Amino acid sequence: MIIKNAQIVLVDQVIKGWMEILDDKIVKICPGETDQLGVDLNWSWIMPGFIDCHVHGGYGITFESGRIEDYVEYAKKTPQEGVTSFCLTSVTNTVEKNNQYYAEFGKFMLEFNHGEQATCLGAHLEGPFIAPSKKGAHDATLLKKPDIKLTQQWNQLTHENLKIVTYAPEEQDGSYTKWLIQNKILPSAGHCNIGAKQFLEQEYLLGVRHVTHLFNQMSGVDHHHPGLVVAAMDRDDILCEVISDGIHLDPLVLEMIYKAKGSKGIVIVTDGMIAKGMKDGDYLLGDLPVTKKGLRVVLKGTDTLAASPAGFDHNVRTYAQLCQIPMVELAHMSATNIAKQLNIIDHTGMIAPGMDADLVVLSNDLVVEQTIIKGKVVYQSEHKDL
């Protein structure tokens, strides 16, 4: 496949040119025009496909749907957001239900995680190992201290496909963190009350370099008692998830994060849930009733945010337009940074010869026109004939 007349977003520059894809790989990238037959993008942007490392589901599907066919259906629908790979995220459940869900997820990963659909990179366990005072939209009655045995059990059920665990670091003595790192599971501090000093003197020194949805449900900015937010903003090598839907964080806070962290310290996430792509109304997050109205989902009868119904492309547009973020930086924030963090940058997360052809084509106003996964077009906008 030849893709021509494109604005190609590379890791360090944008070139106007063309590329060749052979089977599932990018084999050539050239500046200028070509008279070869191919797909003419009419100077649309082409970027690395988006990677969403924190998403619970969408389109009527959630991790807790607990069925292989639902996981497949989600993988087929999320490319409309420009997403080419993702980590499906669980909420706090009973041990018995997690055993059931993770067993089905493991079968999905072994046998059905392929074809013309987004690639699932593995599971992200968000809860039950979180602080009760920062539970957010999690069931307080089901919370537990970080537990190596349970985590090992769920990881085995996934066939070693547990990729990220969000936990409250202050709820353990460091042994849980060490176990995650030793088992190549990304430890992510979140839903916690840890102080900045304690985090830096314990977790950071152990190797924690990831923070779950910065600012949301964590110890914050206090000039006498700084929390995790301050530590995460202060260290350049900590990658911070940011829900840039315009709801979870005020625009001024989004600007502050971008100025403080820079494009290489941020990973855009959706925290998307079952109501993404669905009409307003009542839904469930895990077993908790929630209500969707527009781009806001809350625990029913409260003002507590309960994940998000916004798509990844919406979050990219919102952040880009708010801060006038250059396209090269946007590619880092939406793909490259998290590909490095998850150690998959050798084959995806940026545009270069030899990489998987995981790509998203965007209009000048950053609307998804086409999504390509391993060289195959899996989504094409109905509004533009490419």
Secondary structure, DSSP 8 states (H G I E B T S, - for coil): -EEEEEEEE-SS-EEEEEEEEETTEEEEEEES---S--EE-TT-EEEE-EEEEEE-EETTEEGGG--HHHHHHHHHHGGGGTEEEEEEEE----HHHHHHHHHHHHHHHHHTS-SSS-EEEEEEEE-SSS-GGG-SSS-GGG-----HHHHHHHHHHTTS-EEEEEE-GGGS-SHHHHHHHHTT-EEEE-SB--BHHHIIIIIHHHT--EESSTTTTB----SSS-BHHHHHHH-TT-EEEEE-SSSSS-HHHHHHHHHHH-GGGEEEE--B-TTTTS-SEEEEETTEEEEEETTEEEETTS--B-SB---HHHHHHHHHHHHT--HHHHHIIIIIHHHHHTT-TTTSSS--TTSB--EEEE-TT--EEEEEETTEEEEE-TT---
